[in-house]
Amino acid sequence: MTDEELHGHLIGRQGSRRELNTPVLIVDLGALTRNIDVMAGFIAKHDVKLRPHAKTHKSPEIARRQIAAGAIGACCAKLGEAEVLAAGGITGLLITSPVVSPPAIERLAALNARTVDLSCVVDNPVNVAALGRVCDVATPLRVLIDIDPGMKRTGVASPEAAVALLAAIRAQPSLVYAGVQFYCGSIQPIADFRERAAAMEERADYLRTVIAALTEAGGAPGIVTGGGTGTHQIDPGLGVFTELQAGSYVFMDSQYLACELTGDDAGSPLETSLMIDARVISANVPGIVTIDAGIKAFATDAASPIVLSGAPAGSTYTFMGDEHGAVSWEGGRTPVLGEIVTLGTPHCDPTVNLYDTYHVVAGDTLRALWPVAARGRSR
């Protein structure tokens, strides 16, 4: 059965969150809205724009809420995500990974013809030539030079390579050079604020050398996009970025909650809005219960999920296989079969990709079902 068939009749019913089939992906609407508003307020105080990364939520509905709060569009990790968001009416899309295969380039050109303000990144002259052959001069494709910040994942590896790529782009009438991308993904989860700020400042110094080389070649970038949730408090002060790509701020998974985001003792201005509700299905072993959420319910590339509620204070979660997890249960009340245990997501992006639907709640009441529309659109 679909989530709509299982749960559609529960929308608006008081206390209906307790009636959901588990495990289930939950979004707290109030917390989500506050996070969107907090980031919008921060951006409004600085000379940057926000193009949030939709690889986090994969949802046109959430993207619309971000744009209504002032975002200029959305970033997409893959072409498939961009196709879904464009079909949902989202414009101002930036594809942040190179699009290189012949069938994907054909799709990219078609998408560029039917949406507004689409951009993609490039890091290789061969890819630039391929894009130039397929794209239409009547609707030229905007491209940004992807600069490797030291991750050795994608991006040109030197100022000289950036300048050479600029020349390759300018040789293609169907392409328009729009700027550069510089995303320091490995810096985002550094827990200590000062260490994270120092790392970004060092990388920004390198970025300045690339921008200087491009400017000397007549290619001063109109857009310098990058940054993220972990560095959003740092990036505007560097004086190089024109827009930020922060995405996880809408949900605040365990990785980012462990980061000192602001550099003071005020605590995070952002809060957990994404969680998994599971149920106790066995309680035969003293000090432990089994719940119906295992490896298939969470991303496993980070620390284990955190127990948010429904179990004694200090309870911890351990994976127990594909379908099951164990929650420590020391002291307090006796566990009851079927009761809800709520857990935080250890890494929101791949966890979201495991589910078809957001179950949007206000308190204990289901308010809406939002499709994870770009789930699995990794090509």
Residue frames relative to the residue before (quaternion, step in Angstrom):
aa qw qx qy qz dx dy dz
M 1.0000 0.0000 0.0000 0.0000 0.00 0.00 0.00
T 0.4747 -0.6502 0.5100 0.3030 3.56 -1.15 0.61
D 0.6447 -0.5041 0.3947 0.4176 3.57 -1.28 0.26
E 0.6129 0.5438 -0.3505 0.4536 3.57 1.07 -0.68
E 0.6739 0.4849 -0.2941 0.4735 3.56 0.96 -0.83
L 0.6796 0.4977 -0.2857 0.4570 3.56 1.01 -0.81
H 0.8599 0.1987 -0.0068 0.4701 3.52 0.79 -1.07
G 0.4342 0.7296 -0.4556 0.2675 3.60 1.19 -0.21
H 0.6720 0.5153 -0.3004 0.4388 3.58 1.00 -0.81
L 0.6304 0.5557 -0.3320 0.4285 3.60 1.26 -0.27
I 0.4743 0.6904 -0.4430 0.3196 3.60 1.23 -0.28
G 0.8248 0.2107 -0.1904 0.4889 3.53 -0.84 1.07
R 0.5699 0.5910 -0.3945 0.4127 3.61 1.20 -0.20
Q 0.4996 -0.6726 0.4607 0.2930 3.57 -0.75 1.04
G 0.8415 0.1610 -0.1384 0.4968 3.58 -0.85 1.02
S 0.4028 0.7697 -0.4366 0.2338 3.59 1.26 0.09
R 0.4833 0.6445 -0.4549 0.3797 3.62 1.17 -0.25
R 0.6589 0.5250 -0.3075 0.4424 3.59 1.04 -0.72
E 0.6777 0.4943 -0.2856 0.4635 3.58 1.24 -0.29
L 0.4735 0.6985 -0.4322 0.3180 3.59 1.25 -0.06
N 0.4730 -0.6169 0.5448 0.3145 3.52 -1.20 0.62
T 0.1921 -0.8061 0.5556 0.0675 3.56 -0.88 0.96
P 0.5365 -0.1291 -0.8294 -0.0873 1.52 -2.37 0.88
V 0.1202 -0.8071 0.5780 0.0068 3.56 -1.08 0.76
L 0.4157 -0.7041 0.5290 0.2273 3.55 -1.08 0.87
I 0.1193 -0.8245 0.5532 -0.0024 3.56 -0.55 1.25
V 0.0650 -0.7457 0.6598 0.0664 3.55 -1.15 0.72
D 0.2970 -0.7274 0.5945 0.1710 3.53 -0.84 1.04
L 0.3883 -0.7729 0.4507 0.2208 3.58 -0.34 1.28
G 0.6481 0.5256 -0.3296 0.4417 3.58 0.93 -0.79
A 0.6837 0.4773 -0.2875 0.4713 3.58 0.88 -0.94
L 0.6207 0.5366 -0.3385 0.4608 3.60 1.01 -0.79
T 0.6729 0.4977 -0.2943 0.4613 3.58 0.87 -0.96
R 0.6540 0.5035 -0.3200 0.4651 3.58 0.94 -0.83
N 0.6440 0.5180 -0.3346 0.4527 3.61 0.93 -0.78
I 0.6402 0.5141 -0.3216 0.4715 3.58 0.96 -0.85
D 0.6824 0.4896 -0.2850 0.4619 3.58 0.93 -0.88
V 0.6253 0.5359 -0.3417 0.4529 3.60 1.02 -0.76
M 0.6879 0.4640 -0.2935 0.4747 3.59 0.85 -0.90
A 0.6268 0.5309 -0.3395 0.4584 3.59 1.00 -0.76
G 0.6586 0.5044 -0.3070 0.4665 3.58 0.98 -0.82
F 0.6340 0.5240 -0.3287 0.4641 3.57 1.03 -0.76
I 0.6699 0.5031 -0.3012 0.4553 3.57 0.85 -0.97
A 0.6397 0.5521 -0.3258 0.4241 3.59 0.99 -0.83
K 0.6762 0.4926 -0.2886 0.4656 3.60 1.17 -0.49
H 0.7397 0.3660 -0.2021 0.5273 3.59 1.24 -0.16
D 0.5374 -0.6465 0.4517 0.2987 3.54 -1.25 0.53
V 0.5304 0.5645 -0.4523 0.4421 3.56 0.70 1.15
K 0.3434 -0.6973 0.5823 0.2383 3.52 -1.34 0.24
L 0.3531 -0.7229 0.5553 0.2108 3.56 -1.30 0.29
R 0.0243 0.7387 -0.6728 0.0339 3.54 -0.90 1.08
P 0.1520 -0.8635 0.4713 0.0959 3.60 0.40 1.22
H 0.5018 -0.6740 0.4633 0.2816 3.52 -1.12 0.72
A 0.2899 -0.7875 0.5281 0.1300 3.55 -0.67 1.18
K 0.4498 0.6587 -0.4826 0.3618 3.62 1.21 0.03
T 0.5567 0.6030 -0.3827 0.4242 3.57 1.24 -0.40
H 0.8479 0.2051 -0.0646 0.4846 3.57 0.62 -1.15
K 0.2182 -0.8227 0.5043 0.1459 3.63 1.20 -0.47
S 0.5939 0.5992 -0.3107 0.4379 3.57 1.19 0.57
P 0.3950 -0.7067 0.5317 0.2487 3.62 -0.68 1.01
E 0.6117 0.5661 -0.3567 0.4221 3.61 1.03 -0.70
I 0.6891 0.4452 -0.2878 0.4941 3.59 0.88 -0.87
A 0.6167 0.5386 -0.3513 0.4541 3.61 1.01 -0.73
R 0.6311 0.5295 -0.3376 0.4553 3.60 0.99 -0.78
R 0.6579 0.5028 -0.3117 0.4659 3.58 0.98 -0.79
Q 0.6359 0.5137 -0.3307 0.4716 3.59 1.03 -0.69
I 0.6693 0.4889 -0.2990 0.4728 3.58 0.96 -0.85
A 0.6209 0.5365 -0.3398 0.4596 3.59 1.04 -0.73
A 0.6917 0.4520 -0.2678 0.4954 3.58 1.18 -0.57
G 0.7452 -0.4411 0.2160 0.4511 3.60 1.24 0.15
A 0.4732 0.6638 -0.4588 0.3533 3.62 1.19 -0.10
I 0.4319 -0.7340 0.4743 0.2230 3.59 -1.09 0.75
G 0.7802 -0.1287 0.0924 0.6051 3.59 1.26 0.01
A 0.4117 -0.6824 0.5263 0.2963 3.56 -1.06 -0.74
C 0.3546 -0.6810 0.5926 0.2435 3.53 -1.27 0.51
C 0.1068 -0.7638 0.6334 0.0633 3.54 -1.19 0.64
A 0.4543 -0.6962 0.4816 0.2773 3.57 -0.91 0.89
K 0.8136 0.1483 -0.0365 0.5610 3.55 1.02 -0.81
L 0.6633 -0.5133 0.3803 0.3897 3.54 -1.28 0.49
G 0.6384 0.5494 -0.3342 0.4230 3.60 0.93 -0.85
E 0.6273 0.5194 -0.3325 0.4755 3.58 1.03 -0.74
A 0.6583 0.5147 -0.3109 0.4529 3.57 0.95 -0.87
E 0.6259 0.5351 -0.3420 0.4528 3.60 0.99 -0.75
V 0.6654 0.4962 -0.3056 0.4665 3.59 0.95 -0.85
L 0.6811 0.4744 -0.3083 0.4648 3.61 0.84 -0.88
A 0.6322 0.5226 -0.3415 0.4589 3.59 0.99 -0.75
A 0.6390 0.5163 -0.3229 0.4699 3.59 1.01 -0.78
G 0.6821 0.4645 -0.2723 0.4948 3.56 1.21 -0.51
G 0.6285 -0.5927 0.3160 0.3922 3.57 1.27 0.28
I 0.4990 0.6496 -0.4336 0.3755 3.60 1.25 0.17
T 0.1102 -0.7843 0.6093 0.0386 3.58 -0.88 0.99
G 0.6975 0.4486 -0.3359 0.4466 3.56 -1.29 0.06
L 0.3208 0.7789 -0.4797 0.2457 3.58 1.05 0.78
L 0.1075 -0.7609 0.6377 0.0526 3.54 -1.11 0.83
I 0.2330 -0.7523 0.6030 0.1270 3.58 -0.74 1.10
T 0.2494 -0.8532 0.4500 0.0855 3.54 -0.36 1.30
S 0.6752 0.3813 -0.3051 0.5529 3.60 1.28 0.19
P 0.5800 -0.6033 0.4041 0.3692 3.62 -0.99 0.69
V 0.2469 -0.7287 0.6234 0.1392 3.55 -1.14 0.77
V 0.0230 0.8806 -0.4675 0.0739 3.59 -0.21 1.23
S 0.6370 0.5413 -0.3718 0.4038 3.66 0.96 -0.60
P 0.6205 -0.5746 0.3739 0.3808 3.62 -1.05 0.67
P 0.6880 0.4549 -0.3325 0.4573 3.68 0.77 -0.77
A 0.6431 0.5185 -0.3321 0.4553 3.59 1.04 -0.71
I 0.6294 0.5255 -0.3408 0.4600 3.60 1.02 -0.73
E 0.6146 0.5309 -0.3444 0.4709 3.60 1.03 -0.73
R 0.6624 0.4918 -0.3032 0.4769 3.59 0.94 -0.86
L 0.6323 0.5387 -0.3308 0.4478 3.57 0.99 -0.82
A 0.6567 0.5017 -0.3116 0.4690 3.59 0.91 -0.87
A 0.6518 0.5058 -0.3147 0.4693 3.58 1.00 -0.81
L 0.6436 0.5098 -0.3245 0.4696 3.58 0.99 -0.80
N 0.6408 0.5355 -0.3292 0.4408 3.58 0.96 -0.82
A 0.6633 0.5153 -0.3009 0.4516 3.58 1.12 -0.66
R 0.7788 0.3566 -0.1889 0.4802 3.60 1.12 -0.50
T 0.7110 0.3558 -0.2783 0.5389 3.61 1.21 0.16
V 0.4671 -0.6753 0.5093 0.2576 3.55 -1.34 0.09
D 0.8671 0.1041 -0.0670 0.4825 3.55 -1.10 0.80
L 0.2782 0.7533 -0.5390 0.2540 3.58 0.88 0.97
S 0.0169 -0.7793 0.6265 0.0022 3.56 -1.11 0.76
C 0.0533 -0.7668 0.6339 0.0861 3.54 -1.29 0.31
V 0.4402 -0.6824 0.5110 0.2818 3.56 -1.26 0.27
V 0.1224 -0.7604 0.6334 0.0748 3.52 -1.32 0.50
D 0.0558 -0.8065 0.5860 0.0550 3.56 -1.20 0.51
N 0.7446 0.3386 -0.1893 0.5432 3.59 1.29 0.16
P 0.5098 -0.6737 0.4378 0.3075 3.62 -0.84 0.91
V 0.5982 0.5601 -0.3704 0.4373 3.60 1.08 -0.61
N 0.6486 0.5016 -0.3011 0.4869 3.57 1.02 -0.83
V 0.6218 0.5435 -0.3358 0.4530 3.57 1.00 -0.82
A 0.6682 0.4966 -0.3019 0.4644 3.59 0.91 -0.90
A 0.6477 0.5177 -0.3200 0.4583 3.58 0.99 -0.80
L 0.6403 0.5052 -0.3199 0.4821 3.58 0.98 -0.81
G 0.6621 0.5330 -0.3069 0.4282 3.55 0.94 -0.90
R 0.6522 0.5250 -0.3178 0.4450 3.58 1.04 -0.72
V 0.7484 0.4238 -0.2148 0.4627 3.60 1.00 -0.78
C 0.6651 0.5170 -0.3190 0.4342 3.57 0.95 -0.82
D 0.4847 -0.6904 0.4837 0.2333 3.52 -1.25 0.65
V 0.4847 -0.6675 0.4842 0.2917 3.57 -0.87 0.97
A 0.6280 0.5543 -0.3421 0.4259 3.61 1.08 -0.64
T 0.7682 0.1310 -0.0914 0.6200 3.59 1.18 -0.54
P 0.1090 -0.8469 0.5171 0.0594 3.58 0.46 1.19
L 0.4208 -0.7036 0.5270 0.2239 3.53 -1.17 0.75
R 0.3598 -0.7143 0.5570 0.2237 3.56 -0.92 0.92
V 0.0439 -0.7980 0.6011 0.0031 3.58 -0.91 0.91
L 0.2045 -0.7457 0.6248 0.1084 3.51 -1.23 0.71
I 0.4326 -0.6698 0.5371 0.2753 3.56 -1.07 0.73
D 0.2795 -0.7511 0.5803 0.1452 3.55 -0.71 1.13
I 0.1555 -0.7938 0.5860 0.0489 3.57 -0.76 1.11
D 0.3960 -0.7086 0.5323 0.2403 3.57 -0.80 1.01
P 0.2562 -0.7919 0.5339 0.1490 3.61 -0.65 1.07
G 0.7159 -0.4002 0.2483 0.5154 3.57 1.28 0.20
M 0.5277 0.6479 -0.4024 0.3739 3.59 1.29 0.00
K 0.2753 -0.7880 0.4975 0.2360 3.59 1.28 -0.44
R 0.4304 0.6817 -0.4695 0.3600 3.56 1.06 0.80
T 0.7352 -0.1984 0.1416 0.6326 3.58 0.68 -1.11
G 0.5815 0.6093 -0.4267 0.3295 3.54 -1.31 0.21
V 0.5534 -0.5844 0.4742 0.3570 3.55 -1.21 0.55
A 0.4097 -0.7739 0.4507 0.1735 3.56 -1.00 0.86
S 0.7947 0.1762 -0.1075 0.5708 3.61 1.22 0.03
P 0.6297 -0.5099 0.4082 0.4206 3.60 -1.23 0.27
E 0.6342 0.5404 -0.3336 0.4410 3.58 1.01 -0.79
A 0.6540 0.5019 -0.3137 0.4712 3.59 1.01 -0.79
A 0.6176 0.5397 -0.3420 0.4585 3.57 1.09 -0.68
V 0.6628 0.4983 -0.3044 0.4687 3.58 0.93 -0.85
A 0.6413 0.5128 -0.3234 0.4704 3.59 0.99 -0.78
L 0.6566 0.4960 -0.3139 0.4736 3.58 1.01 -0.76
L 0.5855 0.5638 -0.3638 0.4549 3.58 1.08 -0.66
A 0.6601 0.5017 -0.3058 0.4680 3.59 0.93 -0.88
A 0.6437 0.5227 -0.3215 0.4572 3.59 1.02 -0.80
I 0.6420 0.5156 -0.3228 0.4667 3.57 1.00 -0.79
R 0.6865 0.4973 -0.2875 0.4459 3.56 0.87 -0.92
A 0.6188 0.5450 -0.3445 0.4487 3.58 1.21 -0.36
Q 0.6719 0.4725 -0.2847 0.4942 3.58 1.27 -0.17
P 0.3514 -0.7723 0.4870 0.2071 3.65 -0.36 1.16
S 0.6956 0.4819 -0.2820 0.4520 3.60 1.13 -0.52
L 0.6671 0.4387 -0.2980 0.5232 3.58 1.33 0.16
V 0.1642 -0.7653 0.6158 0.0901 3.54 -1.18 0.66
Y 0.3549 -0.7256 0.5511 0.2095 3.58 -0.77 1.03
A 0.1040 -0.8402 0.5321 0.0137 3.57 -0.68 1.12
G 0.7620 -0.3077 0.2245 0.5237 3.61 1.13 -0.41
V 0.5241 -0.6274 0.4822 0.3148 3.54 -1.21 -0.55
Q 0.2477 -0.7184 0.6257 0.1762 3.51 -1.36 0.42
F 0.0329 0.7792 -0.6229 0.0611 3.56 -1.01 0.90
Y 0.0869 0.8251 -0.5453 0.1195 3.56 0.12 1.33
C 0.1804 -0.8027 0.5654 0.0581 3.55 -0.52 1.25
G 0.1026 -0.8600 0.4983 0.0397 3.55 0.45 1.22
S 0.6653 0.5211 -0.3169 0.4305 3.59 0.99 -0.76
I 0.6392 0.5265 -0.3267 0.4556 3.60 1.21 -0.37
Q 0.5382 0.6832 -0.3922 0.2997 3.58 1.08 -0.69
P 0.7945 0.3466 -0.2098 0.4524 3.67 0.72 -0.90
I 0.3520 0.7165 -0.5316 0.2830 3.64 1.16 0.26
A 0.4417 -0.7580 0.4150 0.2409 3.57 -0.55 1.20
D 0.7285 0.4323 -0.2456 0.4712 3.61 0.86 -0.95
F 0.4860 -0.7001 0.4408 0.2817 3.58 -0.73 1.07
R 0.6824 0.4923 -0.3077 0.4442 3.60 0.82 -0.93
E 0.6457 0.5090 -0.3203 0.4706 3.56 0.98 -0.80
R 0.6533 0.5064 -0.3077 0.4712 3.57 0.99 -0.83
A 0.6562 0.5108 -0.3104 0.4606 3.60 0.96 -0.85
A 0.6527 0.5079 -0.3191 0.4628 3.59 0.97 -0.82
A 0.6433 0.5190 -0.3216 0.4618 3.58 1.00 -0.79
M 0.6686 0.4896 -0.3051 0.4693 3.60 0.96 -0.81
E 0.6323 0.5274 -0.3393 0.4549 3.60 0.99 -0.75
E 0.6448 0.5148 -0.3201 0.4656 3.59 0.97 -0.82
R 0.6789 0.4753 -0.2866 0.4807 3.59 0.95 -0.85
A 0.6155 0.5431 -0.3428 0.4567 3.58 1.10 -0.69
D 0.5923 0.5557 -0.3646 0.4555 3.59 1.08 -0.65
Y 0.6581 0.4901 -0.3112 0.4794 3.57 0.97 -0.82
L 0.6259 0.5415 -0.3364 0.4492 3.58 0.95 -0.86
R 0.6288 0.5446 -0.3382 0.4401 3.58 0.98 -0.79
T 0.6394 0.5161 -0.3432 0.4550 3.61 1.01 -0.69
V 0.6445 0.5038 -0.3256 0.4741 3.59 1.04 -0.72
I 0.6464 0.5102 -0.3190 0.4692 3.59 0.95 -0.86
A 0.6376 0.5267 -0.3307 0.4546 3.60 0.98 -0.80
A 0.6585 0.5014 -0.3141 0.4650 3.59 0.95 -0.83
L 0.6555 0.4968 -0.3126 0.4752 3.59 0.96 -0.83
T 0.6477 0.5228 -0.3201 0.4525 3.58 0.96 -0.84
E 0.6469 0.5171 -0.3162 0.4628 3.58 0.97 -0.84
A 0.6899 0.4494 -0.2654 0.5017 3.57 1.18 -0.63
G 0.5942 -0.5986 0.3499 0.4076 3.58 1.27 0.19
G 0.6443 0.5346 -0.3085 0.4516 3.57 1.26 0.30
A 0.0647 0.8031 -0.5861 0.0855 3.58 0.79 0.94
P 0.3994 -0.7609 0.4511 0.2408 3.62 -0.56 1.08
G 0.3781 -0.7191 0.5371 0.2268 3.55 -0.88 0.93
I 0.7547 0.2185 -0.1198 0.6069 3.55 1.19 -0.67
V 0.0014 0.7313 -0.6819 -0.0099 3.53 -1.08 0.86
T 0.0018 0.8437 -0.5315 0.0756 3.53 -0.14 1.33
G 0.3255 0.7183 -0.5653 0.2421 3.54 -1.07 0.78
G 0.5249 0.6415 -0.4541 0.3268 3.54 -1.11 -0.63
G 0.0617 -0.8007 0.5955 0.0207 3.52 -1.29 0.19
T 0.7578 -0.3661 0.2645 0.4709 3.54 -1.29 -0.10
G 0.6819 0.5160 -0.3002 0.4226 3.58 0.88 -0.90
T 0.7900 0.2979 -0.1460 0.5157 3.59 1.04 -0.75
H 0.3729 0.7748 -0.4729 0.1924 3.61 1.20 0.05
Q 0.6430 0.5099 -0.3306 0.4662 3.60 1.12 -0.52
I 0.6799 0.4847 -0.2594 0.4852 3.58 1.28 -0.43
D 0.6443 0.6139 -0.3217 0.3231 3.56 0.87 -1.04
P 0.6712 0.5037 -0.3498 0.4165 3.67 0.74 -0.82
G 0.6731 0.5238 -0.2950 0.4307 3.58 1.04 -0.75
L 0.5570 0.6148 -0.3899 0.3996 3.58 1.24 -0.23
G 0.3640 -0.7841 0.4439 0.2359 3.57 1.23 -0.39
V 0.6265 0.5403 -0.3516 0.4381 3.61 1.19 0.37
F 0.6979 0.4818 -0.2817 0.4488 3.60 0.99 -0.74
T 0.2612 -0.7388 0.5972 0.1709 3.54 -1.12 0.75
E 0.7990 0.0549 -0.0339 0.5978 3.57 1.23 -0.44
L 0.3124 -0.7460 0.5660 0.1597 3.54 -1.21 0.66
Q 0.3348 -0.7605 0.5347 0.1537 3.54 -1.17 0.74
A 0.2199 0.8067 -0.5272 0.1512 3.63 1.16 0.33
G 0.0442 -0.8279 0.5591 -0.0067 3.57 -0.89 0.94
S 0.7022 0.5024 -0.2789 0.4205 3.58 0.83 -0.99
Y 0.4728 0.6964 -0.4326 0.3231 3.59 1.22 -0.28
V 0.5972 0.5809 -0.3807 0.4012 3.60 1.10 -0.54
F 0.7811 0.3293 -0.1482 0.5094 3.58 1.11 -0.74
M 0.1195 -0.8287 0.5298 0.1350 3.60 1.03 -0.81
D 0.0310 -0.8153 0.5769 -0.0385 3.53 0.26 1.33
S 0.7502 -0.4218 0.2671 0.4335 3.56 -1.31 0.13
Q 0.5997 0.5783 -0.3632 0.4172 3.59 1.04 -0.69
Y 0.7424 0.4013 -0.2312 0.4841 3.57 0.85 -0.94
L 0.5913 0.5537 -0.3748 0.4508 3.58 1.13 -0.50
A 0.6413 0.5204 -0.3175 0.4659 3.59 1.19 -0.51
C 0.6105 0.5591 -0.3440 0.4431 3.59 1.27 -0.24
E 0.3897 -0.6602 0.5887 0.2564 3.53 -1.19 0.67
L 0.1913 -0.8622 0.4599 0.0928 3.56 0.13 1.31
T 0.8050 0.3657 -0.1564 0.4403 3.58 0.90 -0.86
G 0.4435 -0.7146 0.4544 0.2937 3.61 1.14 -0.27
D 0.6872 0.3723 -0.2983 0.5478 3.59 1.20 0.35
D 0.6181 -0.5687 0.4001 0.3666 3.56 -1.27 -0.11
A 0.4213 0.7431 -0.4418 0.2740 3.57 1.25 0.21
G 0.4591 -0.6608 0.4703 0.3626 3.58 1.18 -0.39
S 0.6668 -0.5145 0.3575 0.4036 3.55 -1.28 0.24
P 0.3750 -0.7138 0.5400 0.2415 3.61 -0.94 0.82
L 0.6656 0.4630 -0.2770 0.5155 3.57 1.34 -0.17
E 0.2008 -0.8115 0.5454 0.0607 3.57 -1.07 0.69
T 0.6250 -0.5410 0.4098 0.3857 3.54 -1.28 0.38
S 0.0093 -0.8031 0.5958 -0.0016 3.57 -0.81 0.99
L 0.7032 0.4091 -0.2422 0.5287 3.58 1.28 -0.29
M 0.1416 0.7941 -0.5764 0.1309 3.58 -0.83 0.94
I 0.3562 -0.6951 0.5803 0.2307 3.52 -1.36 0.19
D 0.2043 -0.7398 0.6283 0.1272 3.55 -0.91 0.94
A 0.0018 -0.7773 0.6282 -0.0338 3.56 -0.93 1.00
R 0.3438 -0.7415 0.5392 0.2031 3.58 -1.28 0.19
V 0.5044 -0.5968 0.5312 0.3275 3.52 -1.25 0.55
I 0.0645 -0.8198 0.5689 0.0140 3.59 -0.71 1.06
S 0.7870 0.0719 -0.0722 0.6085 3.60 1.27 -0.17
A 0.0103 0.8005 -0.5974 0.0471 3.56 -1.02 0.86
N 0.2893 0.8057 -0.4656 0.2243 3.58 0.94 0.90
V 0.6912 0.4309 -0.2688 0.5142 3.59 1.25 -0.30
P 0.4679 -0.6865 0.4686 0.3001 3.63 -0.68 0.99
G 0.8313 0.2391 -0.1830 0.4673 3.55 -0.98 0.89
I 0.7710 0.2446 -0.1582 0.5663 3.57 1.24 0.13
V 0.0841 -0.7577 0.6415 0.0858 3.56 -1.19 0.59
T 0.3419 -0.7041 0.5804 0.2245 3.54 -1.26 0.47
I 0.1215 -0.7844 0.6056 0.0563 3.56 -0.95 0.93
D 0.5692 -0.6547 0.4085 0.2837 3.54 -1.25 0.51
A 0.6011 0.5206 -0.3769 0.4750 3.60 1.05 0.72
G 0.0535 0.8134 -0.5727 0.0869 3.56 -0.48 1.25
I 0.8430 -0.1463 0.1091 0.5060 3.55 -1.09 -0.70
K 0.6565 0.5184 -0.3178 0.4464 3.61 1.06 -0.66
A 0.6786 0.5124 -0.2832 0.4435 3.60 1.23 -0.32
F 0.7907 0.2274 -0.0985 0.5598 3.60 1.20 -0.43
A 0.5083 -0.5555 0.5417 0.3737 3.52 -1.28 0.35
T 0.2447 -0.8027 0.5333 0.1063 3.57 -1.02 0.79
D 0.4835 0.6842 -0.4244 0.3435 3.59 1.24 0.37
A 0.7112 0.3612 -0.2407 0.5531 3.58 1.28 0.10
A 0.7534 -0.3371 0.2709 0.4953 3.56 -1.24 -0.31
S 0.6501 -0.5126 0.3804 0.4123 3.58 -1.25 0.31
P 0.6289 -0.5393 0.3925 0.3995 3.60 -1.16 0.52
I 0.3859 -0.7006 0.5574 0.2225 3.54 -1.22 0.65
V 0.3979 -0.6933 0.5452 0.2525 3.56 -0.98 0.83
L 0.2249 -0.8074 0.5372 0.0943 3.57 -0.59 1.18
S 0.7935 -0.1429 0.1343 0.5761 3.57 0.92 -0.86
G 0.6770 0.5245 -0.3621 0.3681 3.53 -1.33 0.23
A 0.7386 0.2700 -0.1859 0.5890 3.59 1.31 -0.04
P 0.6798 -0.4883 0.3320 0.4350 3.63 -1.16 0.35
A 0.6231 -0.5486 0.4038 0.3843 3.59 -1.11 0.65
G 0.7882 0.2903 -0.2369 0.4882 3.54 -0.96 0.92
S 0.4302 0.7030 -0.4669 0.3204 3.60 1.24 0.03
T 0.1694 -0.7826 0.5938 0.0785 3.55 -1.13 0.72
Y 0.3745 -0.7214 0.5503 0.1910 3.52 -1.30 0.55
T 0.0427 -0.7698 0.6365 0.0209 3.56 -1.14 0.74
F 0.4636 -0.6618 0.5070 0.3001 3.59 -0.94 0.85
M 0.0960 -0.8037 0.5870 0.0171 3.56 -0.99 0.93
G 0.7825 -0.2336 0.1331 0.5617 3.57 1.17 0.55
D 0.7819 -0.3574 0.2384 0.4517 3.53 -1.34 -0.08
E 0.8217 0.2900 -0.1000 0.4803 3.56 0.79 -1.06
H 0.7771 0.3749 -0.1512 0.4825 3.58 1.17 -0.46
G 0.0744 -0.7557 0.6471 0.0683 3.50 -1.30 0.52
A 0.3175 -0.7306 0.5717 0.1965 3.55 -1.23 0.53
V 0.1157 -0.7696 0.6258 0.0528 3.55 -1.00 0.90
S 0.4172 -0.6954 0.5218 0.2648 3.56 -0.77 1.03
W 0.0652 -0.8041 0.5902 -0.0271 3.57 -1.00 0.86
E 0.1440 0.8096 -0.5447 0.1643 3.54 0.33 1.31
G 0.8419 0.0956 -0.0959 0.5224 3.55 -0.78 1.07
G 0.6834 0.4883 -0.3556 0.4099 3.53 -1.33 -0.09
R 0.7894 -0.3313 0.2384 0.4586 3.51 -1.26 -0.42
T 0.5714 -0.5754 0.4618 0.3593 3.53 -1.30 0.27
P 0.4685 -0.6814 0.4705 0.3081 3.63 -0.82 0.88
V 0.2399 -0.7615 0.5920 0.1098 3.52 -1.15 0.74
L 0.4989 -0.6520 0.4756 0.3160 3.58 -0.84 0.90
G 0.8026 0.2955 -0.2298 0.4644 3.54 -0.99 0.88
E 0.5576 0.6141 -0.4195 0.3688 3.60 1.14 -0.19
I 0.5442 -0.6646 0.4349 0.2702 3.51 -1.23 0.70
V 0.0588 -0.7250 0.6841 0.0542 3.53 -1.17 0.80
T 0.1939 -0.7966 0.5672 0.0783 3.58 -0.77 1.08
L 0.0960 -0.8106 0.5777 -0.0032 3.55 -0.86 1.05
G 0.4454 -0.6654 0.5312 0.2770 3.53 -1.19 0.62
T 0.4832 -0.6600 0.4882 0.3043 3.57 -1.20 0.47
P 0.4222 -0.7260 0.4787 0.2558 3.61 -0.80 0.94
H 0.7636 -0.0191 0.0158 0.6453 3.62 1.12 -0.67
C 0.3640 -0.8092 0.4131 0.2050 3.53 -0.21 1.29
D 0.6485 0.5659 -0.3541 0.3656 3.63 0.76 -0.94
P 0.7610 0.3485 -0.2386 0.4923 3.65 0.61 -0.96
T 0.5689 0.5630 -0.4023 0.4446 3.62 1.16 -0.36
V 0.6335 0.5275 -0.3245 0.4638 3.58 0.93 -0.89
N 0.6550 0.5474 -0.3079 0.4202 3.57 1.01 -0.84
L 0.6057 0.5604 -0.3493 0.4439 3.60 1.27 -0.12
Y 0.7368 0.4128 -0.1959 0.4983 3.59 1.25 -0.34
D 0.4627 -0.6813 0.5034 0.2613 3.55 -1.23 0.56
T 0.8331 0.1664 0.0109 0.5274 3.55 1.01 -0.85
Y 0.3323 -0.6651 0.6269 0.2329 3.51 -1.24 0.66
H 0.1955 -0.7334 0.6381 0.1295 3.56 -0.99 0.88
V 0.1745 -0.8314 0.5259 0.0421 3.52 -0.13 1.37
V 0.0470 -0.8321 0.5516 -0.0329 3.55 -0.62 1.17
A 0.1443 -0.6989 0.6854 0.1445 3.48 -1.39 0.37
G 0.7923 -0.0466 -0.0221 0.6079 3.53 -0.26 1.25
D 0.7665 -0.3171 0.2569 0.4960 3.59 -0.75 -1.05
T 0.5999 0.5693 -0.3516 0.4386 3.56 1.26 0.34
L 0.3975 -0.6957 0.5489 0.2382 3.56 -0.90 0.94
R 0.1694 -0.8227 0.5398 0.0551 3.58 -0.73 1.11
A 0.8086 -0.0625 0.0811 0.5794 3.59 1.05 -0.66
L 0.2514 -0.6988 0.6408 0.1945 3.51 -1.42 0.26
W 0.0603 -0.7991 0.5982 0.0013 3.57 -0.61 1.14
P 0.4103 -0.7138 0.5012 0.2665 3.64 -0.69 0.95
V 0.3464 -0.6411 0.6319 0.2640 3.54 -1.20 0.63
A 0.1571 -0.8909 0.4169 0.0883 3.49 0.65 1.27
A 0.7474 0.3669 -0.2122 0.5116 3.61 1.05 -0.69
R 0.2682 0.7696 -0.5318 0.2300 3.57 1.16 0.47
G 0.8461 0.1783 -0.1316 0.4848 3.56 -0.94 0.90
R 0.5353 0.6256 -0.4177 0.3841 3.62 1.22 0.01
S 0.1803 0.8337 -0.4936 0.1699 3.54 0.64 1.18
R 0.7358 0.3197 -0.2526 0.5409 3.58 1.20 0.35
